[in-house]
Amino acid sequence: MDEIRELTRRIDLLETQNRRMKKAAAVILIVAAATLMMAQIPQQPIRLPPNTPARGVEGAQTPPASDEGRLRAQAFVLVDDKGKERASLVTDGSGSVFLVMFDKDGRPRADMQVTNYGPSINFYDPNAKTRLVMGSTTMVASHVSNEGILEKNTPSSIVMFDAAGKLLWRTP
């Protein structure tokens, strides 16, 4: 009987070692597969020719990449597979920053900007007319309320326009 117990113990020990080796092999295979899948060829950045003006910014230029490994520019232009401009990130001489997104026909449809008047997000209709402004806007002048109090636009306003550019709604 002692021989059977010894054989049973040894078989249990071998089965335990076999399970551990299978688990270790599985982990090694998963790590190797993940490493192979994550290995990517680095993409080469698209470099615009020097002195390429950005859309809507007079005299904007794209300087070369810095030696720190970061791409620095006064403007970035995103194009689709046909070379058509779809978005641009630009600055102007007064310190304002604009991120403009264009539809497939090249018309601006949305932008985010930080100007001297404050930040805003703007949405445009297919005719490039402003339909919604969230944030600071100079498109609607201050007005006198029903109580005779002069109200000024705040950076937190939301303003909506109809297709003709007429004010539909605003708050505050």
Order of alpha helices (4+ residues) and beta strands (2+ residues): alpha-beta-beta-beta-beta-beta-beta-beta-beta-beta-beta
